[in-house]
């Protein structure tokens, strides 16, 4: 029977909070957890009241990656569908038209580290750490490598992948894997502060901005400017942009349509 509490969803003041709630299994990304995440991300995408998302977890470990019991003694089709589901969830986060913040209180390994790297922003506790240790058990972290190598420098990503050794929160901040490191007792407060700051902006501007940022990122400069130019024109025509610029000139708070 499916456990509806493996991943919980709470929406408050324009922020959706997705919580991995299986501390006993180190919040591993089992097939059931991934399916729950996929379902909730679809709900969030369709909810016009949500403007920002926080992904957090219960217990001392943020996420230990895939549930290894699902990767032993199975058939090729089982492994292929599980890996594909994991990629689908990561891409759903990246393509969600709302910024997503990882709130990392502890260890994030393998696909857990991938989850942090996939989110748009990350806030970490001083006690958090990050690793891609698959190589040490003979299962190289190939899918986590995709997100990790796009979040930090390629050479440092390769070092993490080849050695499996963890980096601490301060190193993760220096490398760009997380945006800020805070005291453990202020982690939730600081993450929500950031989420509410983002949620104060226009929904349409956030969605278009996130989409454009990732669209231009892999392009050469000339092509990136073409993408950005089209986005600027589209954005300027939007009613929220017109309202925001008018409000600025009139020295009053804007009234967003969403």
PyMOL commands that set and color helices and strands:
alter all, ss='L'
color gray80, all
select helices_A, chain A and resi 23-25+31-46+68-71+76-95+111-118+133-137+142-151+154-163+169-175+184-199+203-217+221-237+239-249
alter helices_A, ss='H'
color red, helices_A
select strands_A, chain A and resi 7-12+15-20+52-57+61-63+99-104+107-109+121-125+129-131+167-168+180-182
alter strands_A, ss='S'
color yellow, strands_A
deselect
rebuild
show_as cartoon
